[in-house]
């Protein structure tokens, strides 16, 4: 009974429609293929949420991958990254801001022993899943005497600026308004009243040399460092002094009109003539010289 009957026809297999066989994939003429080898050393795990991010630029994605691959303590400031890659400082700074906006990067300022403040960069491989914003580490409490000395330490003076030849009030007022308007072009150029008063004569010196307000503004706001400005007023003072344009070519002043002297009565002939003081007219003076 357990002998299989060779004459029995096998059951028919269900028909397959088209290319819907589970092991059959449609053939393509192109597209991406992978030739992968498993890494065992010197590799970095990157999530597709970063590698295929829909809002980050390609430069930002590549920079994030580079940061993830670096060891702890590596320098990742803009100057170091610019020396490492062909992209300029402006593009690298913009990519870092992208990563900060999407929380792949955090920059934390902290005080180290000795009172110096440094910036610590934190690269996040999965934003929102790791640790939240880390509080800045506080330095050990300093003695009260040291704090008092620091509080009483005078502020470093700003670099000297040029002075206008004729500091007219209207010229200084225009310079002050121009300095107050710089923050609209770069929020980092928000100046205090004291800094503005120091810089205004330097701007007035530029305006006095026939430089338009727009040209002065461009000289102050162009090519600023991409990183934070610690003392924007010091930077502006340096530019005002170092980039001061030469004075305009000398132009001879127009000849003033002739002075009209009052009428005088000649002491010799009693004719009227114009002179600054009473005396003799030109004819009488000539006659006296001829008689002598």
SULNOR-V961283 format. One record per residue. N is the residue number from 0. RES is the residue in one small letter. OMEGA is omega as a letter, one per 30 degrees, with the letter a starting at -180 (NA if undefined). Layout:
# SULNOR-V961283
N,RES,OMEGA  N,RES,OMEGA
This chain:
# SULNOR-V961283
0,x,a  1,x,l  2,x,a  3,x,a  4,x,a  5,x,a  6,x,a  7,x,a  8,x,l  9,x,l  10,x,a  11,x,l  12,x,a  13,x,a  14,x,l  15,x,a  16,x,l  17,x,a  18,x,a  19,x,l  20,x,a  21,x,a  22,x,a  23,x,l  24,x,a  25,x,l  26,x,l  27,x,a  28,x,a  29,x,a  30,x,a  31,x,l  32,x,a  33,x,l  34,x,a  35,x,l  36,x,a  37,x,l  38,x,l  39,x,l  40,x,l  41,x,l  42,x,a  43,x,a  44,x,a  45,x,l  46,x,l  47,x,l  48,x,l  49,x,a  50,x,a  51,x,a  52,x,a  53,x,a  54,x,l  55,x,l  56,x,l  57,x,l  58,x,l  59,x,l  60,x,l  61,x,l  62,x,l  63,x,l  64,x,l  65,x,a  66,x,l  67,x,a  68,x,a  69,x,l  70,x,l  71,x,l  72,x,l  73,x,l  74,x,a  75,x,l  76,x,a  77,x,l  78,x,l  79,x,a  80,x,l  81,x,l  82,x,a  83,x,a  84,x,a  85,x,l  86,x,a  87,x,a  88,x,a  89,x,a  90,x,l  91,x,l  92,x,l  93,x,l  94,x,l  95,x,l  96,x,l  97,x,a  98,x,l  99,x,a  100,x,a  101,x,l  102,x,l  103,x,a  104,x,l  105,x,l  106,x,a  107,x,l  108,x,a  109,x,l  110,x,a  111,x,l  112,x,a  113,x,l  114,x,a  115,x,l  116,x,l  117,x,l  118,x,l  119,x,a  120,x,a  121,x,l  122,x,a  123,x,a  124,x,l  125,x,a  126,x,l  127,x,a  128,x,a  129,x,l  130,x,l  131,x,a  132,x,a  133,x,l  134,x,l  135,x,l  136,x,a  137,x,l  138,x,l  139,x,a  140,x,l  141,x,l  142,x,a  143,x,a  144,x,l  145,x,l  146,x,l  147,x,l  148,x,a  149,x,a  150,x,a  151,x,a  152,x,a  153,x,l  154,x,l  155,x,a  156,x,l  157,x,l  158,x,l  159,x,l  160,x,l  161,x,l  162,x,l  163,x,l  164,x,l  165,x,a  166,x,l  167,x,a  168,x,a  169,x,l  170,x,l  171,x,l  172,x,l  173,x,l  174,x,l  175,x,l  176,x,a  177,x,l  178,x,l  179,x,a  180,x,a  181,x,a  182,x,l  183,x,a  184,x,l  185,x,a  186,x,l  187,x,a  188,x,l  189,x,a  190,x,l  191,x,l  192,x,l  193,x,l  194,x,l  195,x,l  196,x,l  197,x,a  198,x,a  199,x,l  200,x,l  201,x,l  202,x,l  203,x,l  204,x,l  205,x,a  206,x,l  207,x,a  208,x,l  209,x,l  210,x,a  211,x,l  212,x,l  213,x,l  214,x,l  215,x,a  216,x,l  217,x,l  218,x,a  219,x,a  220,x,a  221,x,l  222,x,l  223,x,l  224,x,a  225,x,l  226,x,a  227,x,l  228,x,a  229,x,a  230,x,a  231,x,a  232,x,l  233,x,l  234,x,a  235,x,l  236,x,l  237,x,a  238,x,l  239,x,a  240,x,a  241,x,a  242,x,a  243,x,a  244,x,l  245,x,l  246,x,l  247,x,l  248,x,a  249,x,l  250,x,a  251,x,l  252,x,l  253,x,a  254,x,a  255,x,l  256,x,a  257,x,a  258,x,a  259,x,a  260,x,l  261,x,l  262,x,l  263,x,l  264,x,a  265,x,l  266,x,a  267,x,a  268,x,l  269,x,l  270,x,l  271,x,l  272,x,a  273,x,l  274,x,l  275,x,a  276,x,l  277,x,a  278,x,a  279,x,l  280,x,a  281,x,a  282,x,a  283,x,l  284,x,l  285,x,l  286,x,l  287,x,l  288,x,l  289,x,a  290,x,l  291,x,NA
